């Protein structure tokens, strides 16, 4: 599994790259603007992007801002021509750039297809369903980025939970617990009822399932799992980037699935290295060092 860092903060990028485990980076216009603003007027945005590319030892996703297919293609060409001399540029294209349902549903797919023909690598972003991932792969996307954390947020929102009130953005979503709760609710609803058709057609069941499932998807990790299975079934070459990763456990779970790439914020990378028993063990180790052994390291 490859590890990408999801940030445009050069300090974070340089620190993470110094650890020797970073294979690439994902950015977006908001992250870049925030990082440049942090430095005041000391650096121009174009130079800042070049510095990111020079630092990262692998693909760096840069995003277009247009919503129409032809304009996205033009912006992609510009980004690729302007910045590819400085590093490995990948162009992020929203899988569906519609602001309203049905207006431009396929403009992202059309742009990806055209850029694929031109040999410009693409990252189909904002993927929230396996169906969207299929279209991205069919169009020839180099990468597909399902947003695991946002699906978790969406399901919790359907259940009446509010971010910042009932849970924090970085909190783990326990979908196994959610499944057990849903099963308990269904048992309470029907007890020992045996008429299958009655149970199947009951609107209350559909309401419960609609709340804890997103069209059959039970979590962000489950979304990644289903996309990987589909890609493997048909031999699609598109690589899956598990995106919108919120915590180390989520990163571990998509790794267990065999995902190609995980892109994560700086704080998740740091969280992956931490465990309270490791800290305890280091403290015990340093307090128990035998003086005679310590002298070995002090010899000239």
C-alpha positions, 0 to 999 in steps of 0.5 A: 500500500502506498501512503499519500499525504493530504495537505498543501502545508509545506512544513507538514509535507517536508516533515512527512517526507523526511520520515521516508514513508510518503509516496505522493500527495493530494491537494486542492485549491482551498488547501493550497490557498490556506497554506500560501496565506499562512506564509503571508506575501513571502511566496507566490502561489505558482512557486509554492506549488512548484516547491510542493512538487519538488519535495514530494517523491511521487504523484501530486494531485492538482485540481481544476476549478471549472465545472464544464468538460471542455473548460476542465480539459483546458485547465488540466492541460494548463496545469500539466504543462506548467507544473509537470517539469517540476514533478509528477503531476496528476489532475484532479477532476470531480467525478460529477461536477453538477451544482444541480442534479442532472445538469452536468452529471457526465462532464467530469467523466467526459473530461477524464476520458479526453485527458486519458486519450491525451496521456494526462494522468487523472484522479477522479475525486469526490467519489461517493458510490461504487457506481461513480467509481465504475464510470471513472474506471471506464473513462480511463481515470488513473486514480479513483478517490472514494471519500470514506470519511464523508460517507461516515459523516453522511450516515451519522447525519441521517441518524440525527447525529451532528458533527461537532456536537455528537461526534468530532470529525476525527472520531471513528465510526463504529459500523459494526455497532451500528449494524447490531443496533439496527438488527436489534431494532428489527427484532423488536419490530417483528419479534417472532413474525414469520410471514416473509412478505409482510416483513419485506414490505414493511415501510418501517424496515425500509426506514431503518435501513435507509438511515443506517445504509447509504444505498447499501453502503454501510460505511466509508470503509465498505464503500472502498471495499465494494469499489476494490471488488468491482475493479478486481472483477473486471481488471480495471487498471484504475488505482483506488485512493482511499480519501477523506481518512479521519483516523488511524483505525480507518486507515488500517481498515482500508489497508486490510482490504488491499487498497492501492493508496491511502491519502491522509492528513498529517495528524492521522500519519502521526496517530499511526505511529502512536500506541500507549503501550509503546510509550510505556515500553520506551519509558521502562526501557530507558529507566532500566538501561544497565550502566555497563551496557550504556558504556559500550556507546560511550567508547571512543 
